[in-house]
Amino acid sequence: MVAKNIADAVVLNNGVEMPWTGLGVYKTKDGEEVHNAVRYALEAGYRHIDTAAFYENEVGVGQAIKDSGYKREELFITTKLWNNEQGYESTLKAFEESRRKLGLDYVDLYLIHWPGKDKYKETWRAFEKLYEDGYLKAVGVSNFQIHHLENLMAEAKVVPAVNQVECHPLLTQKDLHQFCRDKGIQLEAWSPIMRGNLDETALVELAKQYERTPAQIVLRWHLQNEIVIIPKSVRQARIAENANLFDFELSAADMAKIDALNQNKRFGPHPDEFLF
């Protein structure tokens, strides 16, 4: 299903609804900057905020949620476990710290930020406990390759609901996306607009054709591929622009043009090489 408006949500494999479009707050400073970004997003219609322990802005995100006046159940909040906290007991402690900083009774989605080398199965057992105890509405992973997912699911009691990975026109992740579809795992894109590297000729031409920005073209491409997006910005106008994706549709031919840009190019580290 392609999202019709910013409030539309995908139903995850456990029945939880996750909005297709969210605000990412990577490299957004804690305090006023992140508070304002979340406020701008909520004013623009976003109901999905994606943070992480590593971002060091969970306090500001939590304060913005508290100050927003929205009911807790109206919002979808994701945070992530950082690498040096992996392991069973350390995961439980790290989650409690994130929950305290956010000021929330529960978190909608908790992700293992990176697979790392050898602890993610132990970490996942802690995720399953937190899920069973009602502290998490859904559990998932980030930056997991097919082999990580196969290894995890060989012993997991709960199948990950989401896999958040680097994904964009230069790194289309088609094989991983198909694997996740087959297993009922929702793909979510971080760095969906390639950290602003949008000067590809095809994207510039399509932006002119559709009277949109290159960023809007790329974000629409993600949505039509049924990928959840969390574009990051701290500017009110850009946050609103990134939400203005629902009154146009890319043709199949233009979707194919964007697919053809793939170079398997990463702006972040490769999960098989980012070991700790």
Secondary structure as GFF3:
##gff-version 3
##sequence-region A 1 276
A	DSSP	beta_strand	9	11	.	.	.	ID=ss1
A	DSSP	beta_strand	17	19	.	.	.	ID=ss2
A	DSSP	beta_strand	23	24	.	.	.	ID=ss3
A	DSSP	alpha_helix	32	43	.	.	.	ID=ss4
A	DSSP	beta_strand	48	50	.	.	.	ID=ss5
A	DSSP	three_ten_helix	53	55	.	.	.	ID=ss6
A	DSSP	alpha_helix	58	68	.	.	.	ID=ss7
A	DSSP	three_ten_helix	72	74	.	.	.	ID=ss8
A	DSSP	beta_strand	76	81	.	.	.	ID=ss9
A	DSSP	three_ten_helix	83	85	.	.	.	ID=ss10
A	DSSP	alpha_helix	88	102	.	.	.	ID=ss11
A	DSSP	beta_strand	107	112	.	.	.	ID=ss12
A	DSSP	alpha_helix	120	132	.	.	.	ID=ss13
A	DSSP	beta_strand	136	142	.	.	.	ID=ss14
A	DSSP	alpha_helix	146	153	.	.	.	ID=ss15
A	DSSP	beta_strand	162	166	.	.	.	ID=ss16
A	DSSP	alpha_helix	174	183	.	.	.	ID=ss17
A	DSSP	beta_strand	186	190	.	.	.	ID=ss18
A	DSSP	three_ten_helix	194	196	.	.	.	ID=ss19
A	DSSP	alpha_helix	201	210	.	.	.	ID=ss20
A	DSSP	alpha_helix	214	224	.	.	.	ID=ss21
A	DSSP	beta_strand	228	229	.	.	.	ID=ss22
A	DSSP	alpha_helix	236	243	.	.	.	ID=ss23
A	DSSP	alpha_helix	252	259	.	.	.	ID=ss24
###
